[in-house]
Amino acid sequence: MTEEVTTTLSKIEALRVIPHQSVAQFKRSDRPVPEIARLLDVKYVVDGSLRQNDGHVRITASLIDASRNSSVWSETFEGDRRDAMELQRKVALAIAQAVQVKLTPQDRARLEPTRPVDPEAFDLYMRGTRARYDANFTGDFTDATRYLSAAIAKDSGFAAAYAGLAFIAVFGGITMRGSST
């Protein structure tokens, strides 16, 4: 989910968003937030959690002002798992509003609401995204490819799953239908 919200935030031109892979090194770090922010050269740090229960998703996000090491905004977003992509969009828009970024018409177009996604496809996509992230360190994209392909089989219109496979094709060296990378 972190990578997805990061990707959504990066669609906003006025924000400089640090790639998830650069931030991941601090996931289990005991370094204080101001130090991490200084190392990443950022003013704000987004923290959050995701909880799923049956068909329900809850995303809690907070924005931390690194110089003061204090929360300046926090909100909880809830909805049906089919609407998880829409919840991510809402989180990104709320964060942009919290840092007082003015959205351009182009930003708004890039952040248009997405269609509902089959919950099983979304779960497979999340597993595939996690496996893809892990594969960035191991070089083995087999599980990521399997999960993302299964997500597409469940929901053939799920664009994010296709994008995940495309990422693997470009950076992971998989072979896609008759072509090699």
C-alpha positions in Angstrom: 0.0 0.0 0.0 2.9 2.3 0.8 4.2 2.0 -2.8 0.7 2.6 -4.2 0.2 5.8 -2.2 3.7 6.9 -3.1 2.9 6.4 -6.8 -0.3 8.3 -6.5 1.4 11.2 -4.7 4.1 11.3 -7.3 1.4 12.2 -9.9 1.1 15.6 -8.3 3.6 17.9 -10.0 4.2 20.3 -7.1 5.2 17.5 -4.7 8.7 16.0 -4.6 8.1 12.4 -3.5 10.9 10.1 -2.5 10.7 6.7 -4.2 9.5 3.9 -2.0 12.7 1.9 -2.5 14.8 4.8 -1.1 12.5 5.1 1.9 12.3 1.3 2.5 15.7 1.2 4.1 14.3 3.0 7.1 11.2 0.8 7.6 12.5 -1.0 10.6 15.0 1.7 11.6 15.2 3.0 15.1 16.4 6.3 13.8 14.3 9.3 14.8 12.0 10.9 12.2 14.0 14.1 12.0 17.2 12.2 11.2 15.5 10.1 8.5 13.9 13.3 7.0 17.3 15.0 7.0 18.9 12.0 5.2 16.1 12.0 2.6 16.1 15.8 2.4 12.3 16.1 3.0 10.2 18.4 5.1 7.4 15.9 5.8 7.2 12.2 6.4 4.0 10.2 5.8 3.3 7.3 8.2 0.4 4.9 8.0 -1.2 1.5 8.4 -3.5 -0.7 6.5 -6.0 -3.1 8.1 -8.2 -5.6 6.2 -11.1 -7.5 7.6 -13.4 -9.5 5.4 -14.4 -7.1 2.7 -13.4 -4.0 4.5 -10.2 -1.9 4.3 -9.1 0.8 6.8 -6.1 3.1 5.9 -4.8 5.3 8.6 -2.3 8.0 7.5 -0.5 10.8 9.3 1.8 13.5 8.1 4.7 14.4 10.3 6.5 17.7 10.2 10.1 16.4 10.5 11.7 19.6 11.9 9.2 19.6 14.8 8.9 15.8 15.0 5.1 16.3 15.4 2.0 15.2 13.6 0.4 18.0 11.6 -2.4 15.9 10.1 -3.9 12.4 10.6 -7.0 10.8 9.1 -8.6 7.4 8.7 -10.1 6.2 5.4 -12.5 3.2 5.3 -14.2 1.4 2.6 -14.9 -1.8 0.8 -11.9 -3.7 -0.6 -13.3 -3.3 -4.1 -12.7 0.5 -3.6 -9.1 0.2 -2.2 -7.6 2.0 -5.2 -10.1 4.9 -4.6 -9.1 5.0 -1.0 -5.5 5.3 -2.0 -6.5 8.3 -4.2 -8.3 9.9 -1.3 -5.3 9.5 1.0 -3.1 11.1 -1.6 -5.5 14.0 -2.1 -5.8 14.5 1.6 -2.0 14.6 2.0 -1.7 17.1 -0.8 -4.3 19.3 0.9 -2.5 18.9 4.3 0.7 20.3 2.8 -1.3 23.0 1.0 -0.3 22.0 -2.5 -2.4 23.5 -5.3 -3.5 20.9 -7.7 -3.3 21.8 -11.4 -6.0 20.6 -13.9 -3.4 18.0 -15.1 -2.9 16.8 -11.5 -6.7 16.4 -11.2 -6.9 14.5 -14.4 -4.2 12.1 -13.3 -5.9 11.5 -10.0 -9.4 10.8 -11.5 -11.3 8.1 -9.6 -10.6 4.6 -10.5 -13.1 1.8 -11.2 -13.7 -0.8 -8.5 -11.4 -3.8 -8.5 -12.2 -7.4 -7.8 -11.1 -7.9 -4.1 -9.4 -11.2 -4.9 -7.5 -9.5 -7.8 -6.5 -6.7 -5.4 -5.2 -9.1 -2.8 -3.2 -10.9 -5.5 -1.9 -7.6 -6.8 -0.8 -6.6 -3.3 1.0 -9.9 -2.9 2.6 -9.4 -6.3 3.7 -5.9 -5.4 5.2 -7.1 -2.2 6.9 -9.9 -4.0 8.2 -7.5 -6.6 9.6 -5.3 -3.9 11.3 -8.2 -2.3 12.6 -9.3 -5.7 14.4 -6.0 -6.1 16.8 -7.3 -3.5 16.8 -11.0 -4.4 16.5 -10.8 -8.2 13.9 -13.5 -8.3 10.7 -12.1 -9.8 8.9 -15.5 -10.1 6.4 -15.0 -7.3 5.7 -11.4 -8.3 5.0 -12.5 -11.8 2.8 -15.3 -10.7 0.7 -13.1 -8.4 0.3 -10.2 -10.8 -0.6 -12.6 -13.6 -3.2 -14.2 -11.4 -4.6 -10.7 -10.5 -5.0 -10.0 -14.2 -6.7 -13.4 -14.7 -9.2 -12.4 -12.0 -9.8 -8.9 -13.3 -8.6 -8.3 -16.8 -9.2 -4.6 -16.6 -6.9 -4.1 -13.5 -4.4 -1.6 -15.0 -2.1 -1.5 -12.0 -1.5 -5.3 -12.2 -0.4 -4.8 -15.9 1.8 -1.9 -14.8 3.4 -4.2 -12.2 4.2 -6.8 -14.8 5.6 -4.1 -17.1 7.9 -3.0 -14.3 9.1 -6.5 -14.0 9.6 -6.9 -17.7 11.7 -3.7 -17.8 13.7 -4.1 -14.6 13.3 -7.8 -13.8 14.2 -9.4 -17.1 11.1 -11.5 -17.6 9.9 -12.6 -21.0 6.5 -11.3 -22.0 4.6 -13.1 -24.8 7.1 -13.6 -27.6 9.5 -10.9 -26.6 12.5 -11.0 -24.4 14.0 -8.3 -22.3 
